[in-house]
Amino acid sequence: MYGNFIDNLRLFTKGGSGGMGYPRLGGEGGKGGDVWVVAHKKMTLKQLKDKYPQKRFVAGGGTNSRISALKGSKGKDCEIPVPVGISVTDENGKIIGELNKEEDRILVAEGGLGGKLLTNFLPLKGQKRVIHLDLKLIADVGLVGFPNAGKSSLLSQVSHAKPEIADYAFTTLKPELGKIMYDDFKQISVADLPGLIEGAHMNKGMGHKFLKHIERTRQLLFVVDISGFQLSSQTQYRTAFETIILLTKELELYKEELQMKPALLAVNKMDLPNAHDKFHELMSQLQNPKDFLHLFQKNMIPERTMEFQHIIPISAVTGEGIEELKNCIKKSLDEHASQENEAYYKKQLLNLRISDTLLYNEPSLKNAVTSSRKDII
């Protein structure tokens, strides 16, 4: 949790108890209500915490069996509203399930059975469970860059966020979320995440938290300073190309899959002197990265270099390239979404074909069984 931003919550849940049975007439008590976690588009974990500060969710009990209603009715279910993009785990970190789209629901605590013959007409208690909600997706686009690359300035340029911008080599301490608004009313969320420094995968500074957040964005937008980067007078100066290689290595060391995410590159501070010469040099290095990797120590070279879908020179100060960047972000997300949809439909089609094949083959199996029986007679 950072300031007002909450990305995980711990909750107590309990299914309702069953209702009493009615032994003399064989009446069954109602089952206790269940506790469900349900995804809602406009929900945040902060709203959930503010609305239910006790963080206790208990379902209703089943009603007792009685002469006028021998079968008791089921207890009221309890629904916990959560944002889309949540993973639910139990106290031991075991994943119970994930909620990836609106109206997805997961059963987290089951109600107890009502009293019946099997239970000697005594009801059972509901299941108790402590669960953890973890926000998986916090934004469409995550900004990746070392401190001072101008990420906060860029975020305020492209979106409606008003981050506190510092001119020192430290870093944003909580995820700043901004939204890019487009003329067709599309909105794309952008997160500037807690800063990455060399050695982040080793959990230096906020490193590990940052990398966990990066997993929760659909796309990466690398932001580098065209004139390079130096964290402090004690650390080595890095060129823009070296910075990209080091950022790639940090992501790889934390989790290789991060490199599979679609990525864009914004080369910032193009308003500085000699920036255009440096940009040409950077482009030639990025086109043939292997020719320049001998300049690095072995342990700093990533297994695979990032392939950027778009490389855009910008200046967060003068606004140069900002519109083009916004359009590239939108284009890239749209392309990726249509690829995902295509993959999803192909999978659905395959499932349909498989089930059709099974249905089609079933009658012949029945015939085979009956005909073999006739033979036996």
N, C-alpha and C positions, 0 to 999 in steps of 0.2 A: 504494500500500500504506500502511495506517495501522496501526501497532502490530501486532496479530494479524490484522488484516483485510486480505486480499489480493484485489484485483479484477482483476489482470492478471498474466500469466506469459509468459515467452519460452522456447520449447523448441526443441531440436535434434531433427529426425527424419530417419531414413534407411531406405529400403526395402532389403530383403535382395538380395544379388547372385544372379544366376541360376547354375544348376549347369553344369558342363562337358558338351558334347555328346560323342558317340562316333562320330567320322567314318567309321571302317571299316564300321560296321553301321548308320549313319544314325540313331543314338540321340540323343534330345533331352534336354538337361539340364532340371531342374525350374526353374520360375519362382521368383524371390525372393519372400519374404513382403511383405505391404503393412503400412503403419502407418495405423491408424484412430483417430479421436477419437470416444469413445462417451459419451453422457450417462447419468449415474446420479443418482437422486434424492438419495441421502444423502451425496453427495460435495461437498467444497469445494476451492477452489484451494489453500488452506493445507494441507489433507491431502495433496493431490497433491505439493506442494513438499516437505513433510516426508518423504513416502514415497520420492520420487525426487529427492534433493537435487542430483544431477548434471544433471537435466533433459535427459537424452539418451535417445531411444527408437529402438532399431534392431531391425528385423525380421530373422527368420532367413533364411539363404541356402537356395536350392534345392539338391537333391542332384544329384550328378553322374550322368550316364548310365553304366550298366555292363552287362556281359553278362547278369547275372541280372535286371536291371531296366533295360531300354533307355530307358524313359521315366522320367526322374528325377522325384521328387515335389516338390511346391511347398514353399517355406520357410514357417516358422511366422509367422503374422501377429502384429503387436504392437498391443495396444489400450491407448489412453491414457484412463483414466477421468476424466471431468470433470463438474462440476455441470450441471444443466439451466439454460438461459438464457445460453449462451456464444456469442459470435461468434468465428470463427477467421479470422485474417488472415495474409497472408504478410509477408515482410520489407519490402515496399513499401507495406503498408497496404491491399492489395487483398483484398477479402473472399473467402475460400474457401467459407465456408458458415456456417450457424447451427444450433445445437442447441436446439430449443425444448421438446422433451418427452423423457421417459425413453426410452432405447434408440435415440434418434436417433443416426446415425453418419455421419461424413464421412471420406472417404479423403484423407489428407494427404501420403503419400509412397508411390509405387508401387514394387513390387519389379522388379528387372531381368529381362529375358527369359533363359531358359536357352539354352545353345548349340544351334543347329540349322543346317540347310543354309543358311538365309537369312543367318546371322551367321557362316558359315564354322565352325560348331560351337563358336565362342567365346562365353562367356556375357557378358551386359551387367550393368553395375553398377546398383544400385538408386538411386532418386531421392533426393537430399539436399534438405532444406528446413527453414529456420528458420520457426517459426510463432509467432504471438501469440494467446494466449487472453484474451478480454475478457469479463468478466461483464456481461451486459446487465441482467438483472433481479435486484436484490438484495433486494427486499421487495415485499409487496403494497401497502403504504401508505408514502408518503414525507411526512415533516413539512416543511412550507415555512413559514418565518417568519424575521424578523430576530432577531438575538441578543436574549436577555432576554425573549422572548415567553413563556417558560416551557415550551419544547418538552421539555427534559430532564426537568423535573418531571412533565410530562404523560406522557412515555414510562414513567417509573417507576411512575406511577399506574395506567396501563392494562395494563402488561405485567410481565414478570419481569426486565426489564433493570435494572441498577443503575448508571446513568450518574453520572459525577462532576458534581455540580450546582454551578455557580458563580453568584454573585450579581453579576456584572459584565457589561458590555455586550460581552464577547468571546464566544467561541463554541466549540461542540463541534468538536474538531479531527479526529476520525475518526468514521466512521459508527457510531452506536450502534444495534445491532439488538435489538429486543425482540419478544416473542411475546404476543399476546392469546389467552388460553385461554377457550373458551366451554363452557357446560354440556353441549353436544352433542359435545364433544371436538374441535370444529373449532379450528384454530389459524390466526391471521392474523399475518403478520410486519410489523413497523413499523420504519421506519428514520428516526432523527433524523440528518440529514445535515450534513456540514461547512457551517458557517454562511454564510448569504447576507447580503451587505451591499449597500447601494446601489452600483451600478456593477459588480456581480459579472460581468455579461456582458463587461466590459472586462478581466476576469481580476484584479480587485483581490482581495487576500486569497486565500482558497481558492475564490473565486467560481466559476471555470470548472469545477473538479473537482466542486463541489457540483452544478452544473447538469448535468454529465455523469451524476452519480448519479441525479438526479431523473428522467432519461429511463428509468431502470431500475426504476421502480416502476409498479404498475398504476394506482394512484390517488394523488391529492394530498390532503393534509389541511393546509389553511392554519391556522396558529395565530397569532392576534394578541392583543396586550395591549389590553384595553378602554380603558385610560387613555392609549394611544398609545405612542410610542417616540422615544427620542433616543439616538443612538449615543454622543455625547460632548458636552461643553459647547460645542464648536466647531461642532457640526452642528445643523441645524434640527430642531425638535420636529415630530413627525408624529402626527396623530390616527389612530385605528384605521382609519377609512375611507381616509385617505391611505396608510396602510401597505399596505392591500389593493391599492390602485391601483398603488403602486410595486412590490410583489411581482409583480403581474401583468405590469407593464412589463418587469421583469427577465427573466421567463420568455420573454416575447415577443421581446425583443432577442436572446436566446440561440437560441431555436428556436421558431417559431410553433406547431409541432405540440404543444408541451407544453400549450398552452391547450386542446387538444382532449381532454385526459385528464379523466376524471370527477373532480370536486373537492368536498370538504366544507370547511366553515369552523367551527373551534372558537374561540369568543371567550373568552379566558382572563382570569383574575384578577377574576372576578365577585364576589369577597369584598371588593373595595375599596369605600370610600364612593362614593356617587353612581353606582356601576357600572350600576344598572338604568336610570337616566335616559339614561346614555350609550348603553346597548344599544338603547333605543327609537330614539334619534337615528340610530344606525348602521343599524338595520333600514330606516328610511325612506330613508336615503341609498343603501342597496344595492338597494332596490326601484326607485328612479329615479336611477341613477347619472349619467345624462346631465345632470340638473338641477344637478349639483354639479361637473362637470368643468371649468367655467370658472374654478374656484379654482386650477387647476394650470397650470404652464408647459406650452406646447405639446408640448415634447419628452418630457414625463413622462406624457402621456396614451396609454394602450394603444389599439391598433386596435379590439380588442373586449374588453369587460369579462368577468370570469369569471362563469359561472353555477354557483352552488353547489347541489348536490343536497340538502344538509341544512345548516342553520346552527344550531349548538348552543352555548348559553352554558354555560361551565364554570368551575370553580375547581380547579386542580390541587392547591391547598393544602387546601381543605376536602373535596374529593371531589364537590362539586356537579356534576351533569350528566355525570359520568364513565360511569355505566352506560348512559345514553341514547346517549352518543357511541359507546361500544363496539357497541351494537346498530345504530346508523346505519351504522357502518363495515361491519359484517357484511352488512347489508341491501343497501348500495350495491354491495359486491363481488359478492354473489350475483346481483343484477339485471344487473350488467355481464357476469358470466360467462354467464348464460343468453342475453343478447343476442349475445355472441360465438359461443356454440354454435349459436344459431339462424342466424347469418350463415354459419357454417362449413357447417352442414347444407344451407342453401340453395345454397351454392356447389357442394357435392358433388352435390346433386340436379341442378343445372344441367349439371355435367360428365357425369353419367350420361345425361341427356337428349340431350346433344350426341353422345355416343358411340353411343347407341341409334339416333339419327337417321342417323348415318354407316353403321352396320351395316344398317339397314333399307333404305338407298338403294343399298347396294353391289350386290346381285344384279341390279337393273335396269340398272346400268352394264355388268355383264358381258354381259347379253343384248344391250345396245345394240352392244357391240363385235363379238360373234359375228354378229349379224344383218347388220351393215354389211359383214363379210367375205364373207358368202354373196352379197351383192349384187355384190361385185367379181367373184366367180367367174362 
